[in-house]
């Protein structure tokens, strides 16, 4: 894993967007251990497509076993 980005639909002034994305970061680490560690961004946005509350994107590198 090299990068994970999270977008959190939130009202102005909401400061816990990064805490919401922590769950996705932890999932990748739980699944792949140290290989799941990554750089990350987490931002609040006014809205997301389809009225989603959270959107996660990941850029990963797959290597043969």
C-alpha positions, 0 to 999 in steps of 0.5 A: 500500500502506498497511499490512502485518501479519505473524503468525509461529508461534514458540515463546516467546522467539523474537525474529526474528519481524520478520525473517521478515516482512521478505520480505513487506515487500520483495516489495511494495516490489520490485513497486510501488517507493515505492508499495509502502512501508507501515506494518507490524506483525510479531508472534509467536503460539503457533499459526496456523490450519491449522498455518501458519508465517506469515500475512500480511495487507495493507490496500491502496488501488487507484487507477485507472492 
